[in-house]
Amino acid sequence: MGVAELKAKARDSFKRKNYDHAVEIYLEAFQYALDDLDLIEGFHQAASKAREGKGKGMFGGLGRAALGATRDPEKRLVACLRHLAKHPEDKGGWMEFGSSGEDAKQLNAAMYGFKVAARLDPEDNQAWKRLGSALYRQGKIKEASEAYGEAVRIDPKDQEAIKMRKNLAAEGALKMSGYETAKSSRDLIKNKEAAGQSERDIRLQLTDQDATDEVARLRADIVKNPATAARTLIRLSDVLLQKGDLPAAMVELDLAVKADPSNYDLATKLGDLKLSVIQQAFEKAKAAFTASGETDDTALRAARARLLDSRLVEYGRRVREHPTDLAERYKLGATLLMAGKTNEAVGEFQKTVQDPRRKVDSLLRLGECFEKMNMLDLAAKKVQEAAESFPNMATDRAKEITYRLGELHERRGAKDDAKREYMKIYEVDIGYLDVAERLQKLA
């Protein structure tokens, strides 16, 4: 059976919701087509569906460490995909998949691996840079520039990312100008406008006048080219944001969502903008209440309730549409806890605790939930699990969690346990908060 037949069979299994079988077929097909992007995307979708409801599998046996056991990059690619079949949300596994793809000169595989890793952890500067490099190798100049732009956003001092982005902007403008392929001066003049547009699209910051001119150009382009209106509306929204016109930016982005309703990332961006407006209103109400010196906090409580309700709606939508996105689940859990919906919050944090990047915070949140439910033994157990991630008191974070654990032990009447935790801090930092006083009181 050829690759095309295997892919068709896998898609059929996916439609019948036999996700585990679909994953097996995709794995078989992948060994014969290591750079088939459609195959890799199908595998990822099936693996994610197969893991839904099962929790996040822990690294058993050889785990991720075994991925680098062979020097053959093609064999590593296959090994990575087998690992990701059980751990589709493992960012490190996707990074290794991307690296193996680069080594094996399978550029689609490399690009996809780094792209998923960047999606799983949008604040990972390295993932975005590796994605930018992979896209550049494929000749996708604009996409590569955007990836490096994300790396610069995360670390504005990253000189490598800054340099690459500038180089890509210049190269993109050069290609659009037609200098590489022009046969006459007429060709160059014909492509001059396209070059200017490419340069503006790639540029990270515009001057005020450039931004004003760009808004006018984009509005005219939407009327002239309705088929590409969604993409142009996104660009228009970005420029309006840079100009500081948030309401207008939201209007254009809302139109873009309506033009492309299946675009989850676009809907999420619009949701973030709407939440930012409500957050600003809450901050304004909070500042007004503080400045007034009055005791009537009705307006402040109303602003807070509106903010929480809006977050619950937005984060709830994201979790329904992408139930395996643990970052959004964590946001939902935190909002549920703030809204006093403790039992529902526990359900979310019990899922997000499987994410290595959010394990400690999720355990602490669980501890907070159980404390509110007056289940102090269980609260202390969760904070203890969080503390185990810090073998010594070398950081403020370690001291903070240990101090929190000591407080819980005090509340539950376990004085010896509380003394033990406070002593860990006292041994390295005698002046930390009131730990000396607490030890004296417990003694």
Buried (B, 14 or more C-beta within 10 A) or exposed (E): EEBEEBBBBBBEBBEEEBBEBBBBBBBBBBBEBBBBBEBBBBBBBBBBBBBEEEEBBEBEEEEBEBBEEEEEBBBBBBBBBBBBBBBBBBBBBBBBBBBBBBBBEBBBBBBBBBBBBBBBBEEBBBBBBBBBBBBBBEEBBBBBBBBBBBBBBBBEEBEBBBEBBBBBBEBBBBBBBBEEEBEEEEBBEEBEEBBBBBBBBBBBEBEEEBBEBBBEBBBEBBEEEEEEBBBBBBBBBBBBBBBEBBEBBBBBBBBBBEBBEEBEEBBBBBBEBBBEEBBEEBEEBBEEBEEEEEEEBEBBEEBBEBBBEBBBEBBBBBBEEBBBBBBBBBBBBBBBBBBEBBEBBBBBBBBBBBBBBBBBBBBBBBBBBBBBEEBBEBBBBBBBBBBEEBEEBEEEEBBBBBBBBBBBBBBBEBEEBBBBBBBBBBEEBEEBEEBBEBBEEBE
